[in-house]
Amino acid sequence: MHNTRTIFLREIRSFFNSPMAYIFLVTFAIFNGYFFTSTFFLYNQSDLRSLFSVVPMVYLIFVPAISMGLIAREKNIGTMETIATLPLKTYEFVLGKYLAAISLILLGLVATIIHLFTLMKFGSKIDYGALLTGYIGLAFVGSMYASIGTFASSITDNQVVAFIIGVFIVLVFFLMGFFLPLVPSSFAGIIQYLSVDYHYSNISRGVIDTRNLVYFFSVIGFFLTMTVQSLEVRKWK
Amino acid sequence: MIKVSDLSKNYGDVEAVKSINFEIKDGEVVGFLGENGAGKTTALKMITGYLVPTSGMVEVNDLNISDHAFEIQSQIGYLPELNPLYPEMTVYEYLEFIANLRKISGKRFRDALSSVVDKCGLQGVVHKQISSCSKGYKQRIGLAGSMIHDPKILILDEPVTGLDPNQIVEIRQLIKSLGREKLVLMSSHILQEIQATVDRIMIIHQGEIVANGTNDELMSNFRGNTLLNLEVKNATDSSLKDLPVAVPNMNVVNVEERTGRHIIQIEYGQEVDPREDLFNYAVRSGWAILKMTPTTTDLEDIFRKLTTEDKVNA
């Protein structure tokens, strides 16, 4: 855990020492703010539904952008070799990197709470439980996308390539639900279960089922394991 | 102590390192010399556990790397090729980061820091951002990072590449002084560098170690014939023709005429010295000797010979 913490802190520091974190936080807030407020007063409803539907789409671009540099950059500047020859387990390294990415994502999410104040100012009979589960859902989706982005970053030393691969895999999970009517009914169950939207909408409706939690944790676990593997396999090449 | 037995590494079909063997004792400073792509870096990467060998064994202080990579990595300080660093960190942050990953913190870190800052001459840049340091300083920062845990073994891959001559001398002196208390294995493709820095040289060529010994050992093992350049005036064709017969133990390699002067290239073995006979013959034949310069084989010739043989044959 000590090593994970060291990697985590270095990464966070590197986010904030470069324009990366600030650009992310500001543009994330602008995007979400724009899409939220543009429909908020039209709907005339006391909830953050428009926010909860726009953030997963904004994530599609932003999360791979945050995570693209995590490992690809270390490979590119060569520090991966320094890291790999230190007495440090690969999973400690991957976990530190991943936690840094989700910390930044959660920070961006916390910034959207400003819209809650708008809601409290204009709305009435606000369902705080639904707001809470909505945010929990967003946190899960962000964490899942970050694990995909971390994996994409581990298979190349080029950040742009990592970004494109990340967006692609994330899109597959995101769009799966929309193709549901097109697939044969025998596959429909599987496709539905794999679709991120299905689990996210369950959680944000306030139904936090173990099936949904198992889904998120297993996808995250899968991609982080793949990340560790892709870094380990290099030694044998 | 580093012991390497039958170590090989293949990248697909390419055999980068072919069954090399060597042993380095504590306190030795050894240099890997070879052209780019000879297999130096690959060999070092296997010793540091960055790559897993295709076959063969690496033992460091009697521990086998395939079973004890962590223990070995704790005892080794490694400076990878091209000296990778995080440009956005300050020198202090970088060294603290590396130290933390080596479980050094608090008072122990402060002691280790002042020790490497002292050894590597980093006073004055400790709180500077790495990206704003000069190349020579970056190299020292990399070195400092690789020895923050005071390892008994230092492995340096091309530690002076890209430095200017003054910086090279500084880093060379630093490595030499480190060699008094540590086992140092460094690589370079620059012969003069290796010759000036290390106790023992291993020449690696196309993945194989083709020579292993001290400078003097290599010289005596591989010393070829001496070439003598003799420049004379007033030489007649007939006296030139008689030269090989009149002076024993030598061969005339080449005779070149330049406006009344002749440049004669003569080759002779290690055990003989026909220079006196040559002089006497020249006097007898009425030549005026303008120049007589022997060129003995040096390490550079040995290196060139060992590392170009295959190309010549091919």
Interface residues (C-beta under 8 A of the other chain):
Chain A: H2 N3 T6 I7 R10 R13 S14 N17 S18 I77 G78 T79 M80 E81 T82 I83 A84 T85 L86 P87 L88 K235 W236 K237
Chain B: Y11 K45 T48 G49 Y50 L51 V52 F70 E71 Q73 S74 I76 Y78 P80 E81 L82 P84 L85 Y86 P87 E88 M89 E93 F97 I98 N100 L101 R102 K103 G145
